């Protein structure tokens, strides 16, 4: 993903994300360029879907970003 697209994609895809200091999946400071954590109430997802989402992003020198995504 191009680095320039990352912030807009995160904002659109995860409007319910927690601020970095409230990320439920971090046990310490974010060691990537961006760490996103989302915890959703299962009752708010009646059609299924992920309730726990963790995302990290690491910028590369070529202007791209490697995004790692884990959801359950």
Beta strands, then each sheet from edge to edge (+ up, - down):
strand 1: 34-39
strand 2: 52-59
strand 3: 65-71
sheet 1: 1+ 2- 3+
end
